[in-house]
Amino acid sequence: MIKPKIYLASKLFRAPQWRLFRTLYLNEFEVVSTWHDNLTVEADDANCDLACRKGWEGNLEQVVNRCDILLAHGEKDDKLNGTMIEIGMAFGLSKPIYLVGSYPWGTWKILDHVQHFNNLLEAVEAIRKDVCVDQT
């Protein structure tokens, strides 16, 4: 099986969710984003200018050069600054984008390479159906 390379995007405080995601789906997906591996990243959310400065170059390189798809999570009260930049880069490269949550994503969510789901499990099922290729 070819494992799709996924970039995970969201607010910093969702880092534990993404670390769990990577563990749960280790055999199916290759998570190429690394921002969520900083064990103090959740505490740094309020001071993102300082905590994220070095990480941005790596994040954007991971979106542009390494990921096959982008999976983003946002809820209605989130302020998705960095996530929207990452989505925009994936969008500009016509990479498939899977959106999760009640965030008001905008009218672009209806385009062909963008899909929206209420929860992460629905998105995982869609990724399995859309991009997982069995090579056995």
C-alpha positions as CSV (number, residue, x, y, z in Angstrom):
1,M,0.0,0.0,0.0
2,I,1.2,3.5,-0.8
3,K,0.7,5.7,2.2
4,P,-0.5,9.2,1.4
5,K,1.7,11.9,2.8
6,I,-0.5,14.2,5.0
7,Y,0.1,17.7,6.3
8,L,-2.0,18.4,9.4
9,A,-3.2,22.0,10.0
10,S,-5.0,23.6,12.8
11,K,-4.6,25.8,15.9
12,L,-1.6,25.0,18.0
13,F,-3.6,23.7,20.9
14,R,-4.8,20.8,18.8
15,A,-1.2,19.4,18.7
16,P,-2.1,16.5,21.0
17,Q,-5.0,15.5,18.7
18,W,-2.6,15.3,15.8
19,R,0.0,13.3,17.7
20,L,-2.7,10.8,18.5
21,F,-3.9,10.8,14.9
22,R,-0.4,9.9,13.7
23,T,-0.2,7.0,16.2
24,L,-3.7,5.7,15.3
25,Y,-3.1,5.8,11.6
26,L,0.6,5.0,11.4
27,N,0.1,2.1,9.1
28,E,-2.2,4.0,6.7
29,F,-0.8,7.5,6.4
30,E,2.6,9.2,6.6
31,V,2.3,12.4,8.5
32,V,4.8,14.9,7.1
33,S,3.9,17.9,9.3
34,T,6.1,18.3,12.3
35,W,4.9,21.4,14.1
36,H,2.7,19.3,16.5
37,D,5.8,17.4,17.7
38,N,7.0,20.3,19.8
39,L,5.9,19.2,23.3
40,T,5.5,22.8,24.4
41,V,3.7,24.0,21.3
42,E,0.3,24.1,23.0
43,A,1.7,26.4,25.8
44,D,3.2,28.7,23.2
45,D,0.0,29.5,21.4
46,A,-0.4,32.9,23.1
47,N,3.2,33.8,22.2
48,C,3.2,32.4,18.6
49,D,5.4,35.2,17.2
50,L,8.3,34.0,19.2
51,A,7.5,30.3,19.3
52,C,6.6,29.8,15.6
53,R,9.2,32.0,13.8
54,K,11.6,29.2,13.0
55,G,8.9,26.7,12.4
56,W,7.2,28.6,9.5
57,E,9.9,27.9,7.0
58,G,9.7,24.2,7.8
59,N,5.9,24.2,7.7
60,L,5.7,25.8,4.3
61,E,8.3,23.5,2.9
62,Q,6.4,20.5,4.1
63,V,3.2,21.7,2.4
64,V,4.9,22.6,-0.9
65,N,7.4,19.7,-1.2
66,R,6.3,16.8,0.9
67,C,2.6,16.4,1.3
68,D,0.1,14.8,-1.0
69,I,-2.9,16.1,0.8
70,L,-3.7,18.6,3.5
71,L,-6.1,17.8,6.4
72,A,-7.3,20.8,8.4
73,H,-9.4,21.1,11.5
74,G,-11.2,24.2,12.6
75,E,-14.2,25.0,14.8
76,K,-16.5,28.1,14.6
77,D,-14.7,30.2,17.2
78,D,-11.2,29.5,16.0
79,K,-9.1,32.2,14.4
80,L,-7.2,30.2,11.7
81,N,-4.4,32.5,10.6
82,G,-1.5,30.0,9.9
83,T,-3.9,27.3,9.0
84,M,-5.4,29.5,6.2
85,I,-1.9,30.2,4.8
86,E,-1.1,26.5,4.8
87,I,-4.5,25.7,3.1
88,G,-3.8,28.5,0.6
89,M,-0.5,27.0,-0.4
90,A,-2.0,23.5,-0.8
91,F,-4.9,25.1,-2.7
92,G,-2.5,26.9,-5.1
93,L,-0.7,23.6,-5.8
94,S,-4.1,21.8,-6.4
95,K,-3.4,19.4,-3.6
96,P,-6.5,17.7,-2.2
97,I,-7.8,19.5,0.9
98,Y,-9.9,17.8,3.6
99,L,-11.6,20.2,6.0
100,V,-13.0,19.1,9.4
101,G,-15.2,21.0,11.8
102,S,-17.7,23.9,12.0
103,Y,-15.3,26.7,11.0
104,P,-16.8,29.0,8.3
105,W,-14.4,27.9,5.6
106,G,-15.8,30.1,2.9
107,T,-17.2,29.6,-0.6
108,W,-14.0,27.9,-1.9
109,K,-14.9,24.8,0.1
110,I,-17.2,23.7,-2.8
111,L,-14.3,23.4,-5.3
112,D,-13.4,19.9,-6.7
113,H,-10.2,19.3,-4.7
114,V,-11.7,20.5,-1.4
115,Q,-14.0,18.4,0.8
116,H,-15.7,19.3,4.1
117,F,-16.6,16.9,6.9
118,N,-18.2,17.3,10.3
119,N,-15.7,15.1,12.1
120,L,-12.2,13.6,11.7
121,L,-13.5,10.0,11.2
122,E,-15.6,11.0,8.2
123,A,-12.5,12.7,6.7
124,V,-10.3,9.6,7.3
125,E,-12.9,7.4,5.5
126,A,-12.9,9.8,2.6
127,I,-9.1,9.8,2.4
128,R,-9.0,6.1,2.5
129,K,-11.5,5.9,-0.4
130,D,-9.9,8.7,-2.4
131,V,-6.2,8.3,-2.2
132,C,-5.1,5.0,-0.6
133,V,-3.8,2.7,-3.3
134,D,-3.2,-0.9,-2.7
135,Q,0.0,-2.0,-4.6
136,T,0.0,-5.7,-3.5
